[in-house]
Amino acid sequence: MPLKRCSSDSETGWKWGDEGTCYTGPDGKKQAIKQGVAIEGPEKFSEKAIEADLHFEPHEIHIVTDAMQDAGYSYVSQVAVRVALNTQADKMSGYPPNCNEGYIEKDGKCIPKDSKEPVYEKGAF
């Protein structure tokens, strides 16, 4: 996994890859994400994050696009990376239309297939 937990001077933190600097403190993960974008470039960064099934919170995705903006990447590139990471986050969270196995979409939400509520699957009518 490219984004990893680490420790330095008995403090836990985050780093990008095996050789990266271990960033500790409240901004440790933010610094490690920025390091990953700088090392890999945004497209490769998002590919590696998706391959490793990393889940980024919305504010972490914003960190990625901020780092891209600071490095001079175009708005189009920023949007493409944001969409890729948001899609991965939705898939991992089971948000419609990507409900996890055993769930179906109902009223914009994923609910268990064995729910006692009457459920109508898409295309049933």
C-alpha positions in Angstrom: 0.0 0.0 0.0 1.5 3.4 -1.0 0.0 5.4 2.0 1.2 3.7 5.2 1.2 4.2 8.9 4.6 4.6 10.4 6.3 5.7 13.6 9.1 8.2 14.3 10.5 9.0 17.8 7.6 6.9 19.4 5.0 9.0 17.6 2.7 7.5 15.0 2.3 9.1 11.6 1.9 8.6 7.9 4.3 8.2 4.9 4.1 7.5 1.2 5.7 4.3 0.2 8.4 2.3 2.0 11.1 4.9 1.7 9.1 8.1 2.4 9.5 10.4 5.3 7.3 9.6 8.3 5.1 12.7 9.0 3.7 12.9 12.5 1.3 15.3 14.2 -2.1 16.5 13.2 -1.0 17.2 9.6 0.9 14.0 9.1 -1.5 12.3 6.7 -1.9 15.6 4.8 1.8 15.9 4.3 2.2 12.2 3.3 -0.6 12.7 0.7 1.1 15.8 -0.7 4.4 13.9 -0.8 2.7 11.1 -2.8 1.3 13.5 -5.3 4.7 15.2 -5.7 6.5 11.8 -6.1 4.1 10.0 -8.4 2.3 12.8 -10.2 -1.5 13.0 -9.8 -2.6 10.4 -12.4 -0.2 7.8 -11.1 -1.0 8.7 -7.5 -4.8 8.1 -8.1 -4.0 4.8 -10.0 -1.9 3.5 -7.1 -4.5 4.6 -4.5 -7.3 2.8 -6.5 -5.1 -0.3 -6.9 -4.4 -0.4 -3.2 -8.1 0.2 -2.4 -7.4 3.3 -0.4 -10.4 5.2 0.8 -10.0 9.0 0.9 -12.4 11.2 2.9 -13.7 14.2 1.0 -11.3 16.6 2.8 -8.4 14.3 1.8 -9.4 14.4 -1.8 -9.3 18.1 -1.5 -5.8 17.9 -0.2 -4.8 16.0 -3.4 -6.4 18.7 -5.7 -4.9 21.5 -3.6 -1.4 19.9 -4.1 -2.1 19.6 -7.8 -3.1 23.3 -8.0 0.0 24.4 -6.1 2.1 22.3 -8.6 0.4 24.0 -11.5 -1.7 21.2 -12.8 -4.7 22.2 -15.0 -8.2 22.3 -13.6 -9.2 19.5 -16.0 -6.5 17.2 -14.4 -7.7 18.1 -11.0 -11.3 17.2 -11.8 -10.2 13.9 -13.4 -8.3 12.9 -10.3 -11.1 14.0 -8.0 -13.7 12.0 -10.0 -11.5 8.9 -9.9 -10.9 9.1 -6.1 -14.6 10.0 -5.4 -15.7 7.0 -7.5 -13.3 4.7 -5.6 -14.7 6.1 -2.3 -18.3 5.6 -3.4 -17.5 2.0 -4.5 -15.8 1.2 -1.2 -18.6 2.8 0.8 -21.3 1.0 -1.1 -23.1 4.1 -2.3 -25.6 3.7 -5.1 -25.3 2.7 -7.9 -22.4 0.7 -6.4 -24.2 -1.2 -3.7 -22.1 -4.0 -2.2 -23.0 -7.6 -2.7 -26.1 -8.5 -0.7 -27.6 -5.0 -1.0 -29.8 -3.3 -3.6 -30.6 0.3 -4.3 -33.8 1.8 -2.9 -34.7 5.5 -2.9 -31.0 6.4 -3.4 -29.8 4.2 -0.6 -28.2 0.7 -0.3 -30.4 -1.6 1.8 -30.0 -5.4 2.5 -31.7 -7.7 0.0 -33.2 -9.6 2.9 -34.8 -6.5 4.5 -38.4 -6.9 5.6 -39.4 -3.7 3.7 -41.0 -4.3 0.3 -38.2 -3.7 -2.2 -38.5 -3.3 -5.9 -35.4 -3.8 -8.0 -34.7 -1.5 -10.9 -36.3 -2.6 -14.1 -38.9 -4.8 -12.4 -41.8 -2.9 -14.0 
